[in-house]
Amino acid sequence: MAAGVASGMSPGKPKRGGLAEFKRAFTGIRRGETIAGYLFLAPNFIGFIIFLLFPICFAFYIMLTDWSLSKQPEFIGLKNFETMVNDRLFWKSLGNSFYYTFVAVPTGIFIAFWLALALNRKMRGIIFFRTVYFLPQITLTVAAATVWRWIYQPEIGMINHLLEMIGIDGPKWIHDTKWAMPSVIIMSNWQGIGFAMLILLAGLQGIPEEYYEAASIDGASGWQRMRYVTLPMLSPAIFFVIVTSLISAFQAFDQFFILTQGGPAHATTPLTLYIFQNAFSFFKMGYGAALAAVVFIIILVITIVQWRLARRWVIGFDEDDN
């Protein structure tokens, strides 16, 4: 003790050399943890660069070129977009994409909403019914479309067979220009409605019962409780379903390719299928990339518009926080 006082050191403080050594050791540990973290992130980051970032950047480059895979890309500027303006099939496929999107999405969400209401109750076997309605969502689109292709057969298909039993002559479905797109929409909603239903069901279960009790005490009818309690409180879930459904609809490809391959007479050729045909059937890679850029712009604009409009009807939505 006396020696410590004589040397000018207090007994409760560590030596300067010991503190510096501790800092160096701590810094080394932190550096090691940082390096380990980056190593764990590296596979995902490398995959993102190779399979997402690079293809996107390369697509923006080749949309300004004429490239048929058999020769070197030739820079042509905006000529692909000039060709697009005069391309009748482009406008036809664009109209098909909008038709499919703005019919399939509202009808799908409407049905999913009422299904969610029906399944939001306590009853025996309710989990079974929820599972049954969600099962098509986890079915591969290729497998589902193959089955529906058989169901839609005019002569031996199940739907027309059932209609024939009650004296109705069924349409040709996917072989008829008038019925082909509605047929694809029916199949798509059958498969995709489970996801929207699940999201809306989760939103319904998050609404406090006290709100309904207070509305009942005030004399609100069932429709008024729906209008002033359920729909406003469910608006964040509805907004999420709308945005994701619109994006998914504009990117739909598998069901068109398997069910109709764009026919008959291009009645079911959306932009996605037209991109595939130009790029991998006609080997017009530059034109296909330009078409893909149009799809990207359309999805971006629709999403931004939805985001801007959300603050007017979505409860708790604050644009400044997003």
C-alpha positions as CSV (number, residue, x, y, z in Angstrom):
1,M,0.0,0.0,0.0
2,A,2.8,2.4,1.0
3,A,4.7,1.5,-2.1
4,G,1.7,2.2,-4.3
5,V,1.2,5.6,-2.6
6,A,4.9,6.3,-3.0
7,S,4.8,5.6,-6.7
8,G,1.8,8.0,-7.2
9,M,-0.7,5.3,-8.0
10,S,-4.1,4.9,-6.3
11,P,-5.0,1.3,-5.3
12,G,-8.4,1.5,-7.1
13,K,-7.3,2.5,-10.6
14,P,-5.8,0.1,-13.2
15,K,-2.4,0.7,-14.7
16,R,-2.2,2.8,-17.8
17,G,-0.5,0.0,-19.7
18,G,-3.2,-2.4,-18.6
19,L,-6.0,-0.1,-19.9
20,A,-4.4,0.4,-23.2
21,E,-3.9,-3.4,-23.5
22,F,-7.6,-4.0,-22.7
23,K,-8.6,-1.4,-25.4
24,R,-6.4,-3.2,-28.0
25,A,-7.9,-6.6,-27.1
26,F,-11.5,-5.2,-27.2
27,T,-10.8,-3.6,-30.6
28,G,-9.4,-6.8,-31.9
29,I,-12.5,-8.7,-30.8
30,R,-14.8,-6.1,-32.4
31,R,-12.8,-6.3,-35.6
32,G,-13.0,-10.1,-35.6
33,E,-16.8,-10.0,-35.1
34,T,-17.1,-7.4,-37.9
35,I,-15.1,-9.6,-40.3
36,A,-17.2,-12.7,-39.3
37,G,-20.4,-10.7,-39.9
38,Y,-19.3,-9.7,-43.4
39,L,-18.3,-13.3,-44.2
40,F,-21.8,-14.5,-43.2
41,L,-23.3,-11.8,-45.4
42,A,-21.0,-12.4,-48.3
43,P,-22.9,-15.4,-50.0
44,N,-26.2,-13.5,-50.0
45,F,-24.5,-10.3,-51.2
46,I,-22.6,-12.1,-54.0
47,G,-25.8,-13.8,-55.0
48,F,-27.6,-10.5,-55.1
49,I,-24.9,-9.0,-57.4
50,I,-24.7,-12.0,-59.7
51,F,-28.4,-12.9,-60.0
52,L,-30.2,-9.6,-59.5
53,L,-28.1,-6.4,-59.8
54,F,-25.9,-7.5,-62.8
55,P,-28.9,-8.7,-64.8
56,I,-30.8,-5.5,-64.1
57,C,-27.9,-3.3,-65.2
58,F,-27.2,-5.5,-68.2
59,A,-30.9,-5.3,-69.3
60,F,-30.8,-1.5,-69.2
61,Y,-27.7,-1.7,-71.5
62,I,-29.1,-4.3,-74.0
63,M,-32.4,-2.4,-74.4
64,L,-30.4,0.2,-76.3
65,T,-28.9,-2.4,-78.6
66,D,-29.8,-4.8,-81.4
67,W,-28.7,-8.2,-80.2
68,S,-29.8,-11.6,-81.5
69,L,-27.4,-13.7,-79.5
70,S,-25.6,-14.8,-82.7
71,K,-23.7,-11.5,-83.1
72,Q,-22.2,-8.8,-80.9
73,P,-24.7,-6.2,-79.5
74,E,-25.0,-3.2,-81.8
75,F,-25.8,0.1,-80.1
76,I,-29.0,1.6,-81.7
77,G,-30.1,4.1,-79.0
78,L,-33.8,4.4,-78.5
79,K,-34.7,2.6,-81.8
80,N,-36.3,-0.3,-79.9
81,F,-38.7,2.1,-78.2
82,E,-39.5,3.7,-81.6
83,T,-40.3,0.2,-82.9
84,M,-42.5,-0.4,-79.9
85,V,-44.7,2.6,-80.7
86,N,-45.6,1.1,-84.1
87,D,-45.8,-2.5,-82.9
88,R,-49.5,-3.6,-82.9
89,L,-48.8,-6.7,-80.8
90,F,-47.1,-4.5,-78.1
91,W,-50.3,-2.5,-77.7
92,K,-52.4,-5.6,-77.8
93,S,-50.3,-7.2,-75.0
94,L,-50.2,-4.0,-73.0
95,G,-54.0,-3.9,-73.1
96,N,-54.2,-7.6,-72.1
97,S,-51.9,-6.9,-69.1
98,F,-54.1,-4.1,-68.0
99,Y,-57.3,-6.1,-68.6
100,Y,-56.0,-9.0,-66.6
101,T,-54.6,-6.9,-63.8
102,F,-57.6,-4.6,-63.2
103,V,-60.1,-7.4,-63.4
104,A,-58.3,-10.2,-61.6
105,V,-57.0,-8.0,-58.7
106,P,-60.3,-6.3,-57.6
107,T,-62.4,-9.5,-58.0
108,G,-59.7,-11.6,-56.1
109,I,-59.5,-9.1,-53.2
110,F,-63.3,-8.9,-53.0
111,I,-63.7,-12.6,-52.7
112,A,-60.7,-12.9,-50.3
113,F,-62.3,-10.3,-48.1
114,W,-65.6,-12.1,-47.7
115,L,-63.8,-15.4,-47.3
116,A,-61.7,-13.9,-44.5
117,L,-64.9,-12.6,-42.8
118,A,-66.4,-16.0,-43.0
119,L,-63.4,-17.7,-41.6
120,N,-62.9,-15.2,-38.8
121,R,-65.0,-17.0,-36.3
122,K,-64.7,-19.6,-33.6
123,M,-66.2,-22.9,-34.7
124,R,-65.3,-26.5,-34.9
125,G,-63.1,-27.4,-37.9
126,I,-62.3,-23.8,-38.8
127,I,-58.6,-24.5,-39.1
128,F,-59.4,-27.2,-41.6
129,F,-61.4,-24.8,-43.8
130,R,-58.7,-22.1,-43.6
131,T,-56.1,-24.7,-44.7
132,V,-58.3,-25.9,-47.6
133,Y,-58.7,-22.3,-48.9
134,F,-55.0,-21.6,-48.6
135,L,-53.8,-24.9,-50.2
136,P,-54.0,-23.6,-53.8
137,Q,-51.5,-20.9,-52.9
138,I,-48.7,-23.4,-52.2
139,T,-49.5,-25.4,-55.4
140,L,-47.0,-24.9,-58.2
141,T,-48.5,-22.6,-60.9
142,V,-47.4,-25.0,-63.6
143,A,-49.1,-28.0,-62.0
144,A,-52.3,-26.0,-61.3
145,A,-52.4,-24.6,-64.8
146,T,-52.0,-28.1,-66.3
147,V,-55.0,-29.4,-64.3
148,W,-57.1,-26.4,-65.3
149,R,-56.1,-26.8,-68.9
150,W,-57.8,-30.2,-68.7
151,I,-60.8,-28.8,-66.8
152,Y,-61.3,-26.2,-69.5
153,Q,-61.4,-28.7,-72.4
154,P,-64.6,-28.1,-74.4
155,E,-65.4,-31.8,-75.1
156,I,-64.0,-33.7,-72.1
157,G,-63.5,-31.0,-69.6
158,M,-65.1,-31.3,-66.2
159,I,-66.8,-27.8,-66.3
160,N,-68.6,-28.4,-69.6
161,H,-69.5,-31.9,-68.5
162,L,-71.2,-30.6,-65.4
163,L,-72.9,-27.9,-67.5
164,E,-74.1,-30.5,-70.0
165,M,-75.7,-32.4,-67.1
166,I,-78.1,-29.5,-66.5
167,G,-78.7,-28.8,-70.1
168,I,-76.3,-26.0,-70.7
169,D,-73.9,-26.0,-73.7
170,G,-70.6,-24.7,-72.2
171,P,-68.3,-22.3,-74.1
172,K,-64.9,-23.3,-75.5
173,W,-63.2,-21.5,-72.6
174,I,-59.4,-21.1,-73.4
175,H,-60.1,-21.8,-77.1
176,D,-62.5,-18.9,-77.5
177,T,-61.2,-15.3,-77.8
178,K,-64.0,-14.0,-75.6
179,W,-63.6,-16.6,-72.8
180,A,-59.8,-17.1,-72.8
181,M,-58.9,-14.2,-70.6
182,P,-61.8,-14.7,-68.1
183,S,-60.7,-18.4,-67.9
184,V,-57.1,-17.4,-67.0
185,I,-58.5,-14.9,-64.4
186,I,-60.6,-17.6,-62.8
187,M,-57.7,-20.0,-62.5
188,S,-55.4,-17.2,-61.2
189,N,-57.9,-16.1,-58.5
190,W,-58.5,-19.7,-57.5
191,Q,-54.8,-20.1,-56.9
192,G,-53.9,-16.7,-55.5
193,I,-56.9,-15.9,-53.3
194,G,-55.5,-17.8,-50.3
195,F,-52.6,-15.3,-49.8
196,A,-54.9,-12.3,-49.8
197,M,-57.4,-14.2,-47.5
198,L,-54.6,-15.0,-45.0
199,I,-53.4,-11.4,-44.8
200,L,-56.9,-10.0,-44.4
201,L,-57.8,-12.7,-41.9
202,A,-54.7,-11.7,-39.8
203,G,-55.9,-8.1,-40.0
204,L,-59.4,-9.0,-38.9
205,Q,-58.0,-10.9,-35.9
206,G,-56.0,-7.8,-34.9
207,I,-59.1,-5.6,-34.5
208,P,-59.9,-5.2,-30.8
209,E,-63.4,-6.6,-29.9
210,E,-63.9,-3.4,-27.7
211,Y,-64.5,-1.4,-30.9
212,Y,-67.4,-3.6,-32.0
213,E,-68.8,-3.6,-28.5
214,A,-68.7,0.2,-28.4
215,A,-70.3,0.4,-31.8
216,S,-73.1,-2.0,-30.7
217,I,-73.8,0.0,-27.6
218,D,-74.2,3.1,-29.8
219,G,-76.8,1.2,-31.9
220,A,-74.6,0.6,-35.0
221,S,-76.0,-1.9,-37.4
222,G,-74.0,-4.7,-38.9
223,W,-73.3,-2.7,-42.1
224,Q,-72.3,0.4,-40.0
225,R,-69.9,-1.7,-38.0
226,M,-68.4,-3.0,-41.2
227,R,-68.2,0.6,-42.7
228,Y,-66.9,2.4,-39.7
229,V,-64.9,-0.2,-37.8
230,T,-63.9,-3.2,-39.9
231,L,-62.9,-1.5,-43.1
232,P,-60.9,1.4,-41.6
233,M,-59.1,-0.8,-39.1
234,L,-58.4,-3.3,-41.9
235,S,-57.1,-0.6,-44.4
236,P,-53.4,-1.3,-43.8
237,A,-53.9,-5.0,-44.6
238,I,-56.0,-4.1,-47.7
239,F,-53.4,-1.6,-48.8
240,F,-50.7,-4.3,-48.6
241,V,-52.8,-6.8,-50.5
242,I,-53.6,-4.3,-53.2
243,V,-49.9,-3.3,-53.8
244,T,-48.6,-6.9,-53.8
245,S,-51.5,-8.2,-55.9
246,L,-51.0,-5.5,-58.6
247,I,-47.3,-6.2,-58.8
248,S,-47.9,-9.9,-59.0
249,A,-50.6,-9.5,-61.7
250,F,-48.4,-7.5,-64.0
251,Q,-45.6,-10.1,-63.6
252,A,-48.0,-13.0,-64.3
253,F,-46.5,-15.4,-66.8
254,D,-46.8,-19.1,-65.9
255,Q,-50.5,-19.5,-66.1
256,F,-50.6,-17.8,-69.6
257,F,-47.8,-19.9,-70.9
258,I,-49.2,-23.2,-69.8
259,L,-53.0,-22.5,-70.3
260,T,-53.1,-20.7,-73.6
261,Q,-49.5,-19.8,-74.7
262,G,-50.9,-16.4,-75.6
263,G,-53.7,-17.6,-77.8
264,P,-56.2,-17.7,-79.4
265,A,-55.3,-14.9,-81.7
266,H,-53.1,-13.2,-79.0
267,A,-56.2,-12.7,-76.8
268,T,-54.2,-13.8,-73.7
269,T,-50.7,-12.5,-74.6
270,P,-49.6,-10.2,-71.7
271,L,-46.5,-8.1,-71.8
272,T,-44.5,-10.7,-69.8
273,L,-45.3,-13.4,-72.4
274,Y,-44.6,-11.1,-75.2
275,I,-41.2,-10.3,-73.7
276,F,-40.4,-14.1,-73.5
277,Q,-41.5,-14.6,-77.1
278,N,-39.3,-11.7,-78.4
279,A,-36.3,-12.6,-76.3
280,F,-36.2,-16.4,-76.5
281,S,-38.3,-17.3,-79.5
282,F,-37.4,-14.5,-82.0
283,F,-34.0,-13.8,-80.3
284,K,-34.6,-10.1,-80.2
285,M,-32.9,-9.6,-76.9
286,G,-32.7,-5.8,-77.1
287,Y,-36.3,-5.5,-77.9
288,G,-37.3,-7.9,-75.2
289,A,-35.2,-5.9,-72.7
290,A,-37.0,-2.7,-73.8
291,L,-40.3,-4.3,-73.2
292,A,-39.2,-5.4,-69.8
293,A,-38.3,-1.8,-69.0
294,V,-41.8,-0.8,-69.9
295,V,-43.2,-3.3,-67.4
296,F,-40.8,-2.0,-64.8
297,I,-41.9,1.6,-65.4
298,I,-45.6,0.6,-65.2
299,I,-45.2,-1.3,-62.0
300,L,-43.1,1.6,-60.5
301,V,-45.8,4.2,-61.4
302,I,-48.7,2.1,-60.1
303,T,-46.9,1.5,-56.8
304,I,-46.0,5.2,-56.4
305,V,-49.6,6.2,-57.1
306,Q,-50.8,3.7,-54.5
307,W,-48.3,5.0,-52.0
308,R,-49.4,8.6,-52.6
309,L,-53.1,7.8,-52.3
310,A,-52.6,5.6,-49.2
311,R,-52.4,8.5,-46.8
312,R,-56.0,9.4,-47.7
313,W,-57.6,6.2,-46.7
314,V,-55.1,3.9,-44.8
315,I,-55.3,4.4,-41.0
316,G,-51.9,5.0,-39.4
317,F,-50.2,5.6,-42.7
318,D,-47.7,8.5,-42.5
319,E,-45.9,9.2,-45.7
320,D,-43.1,11.2,-43.9
321,D,-42.1,8.0,-42.0
322,N,-41.8,6.0,-45.1
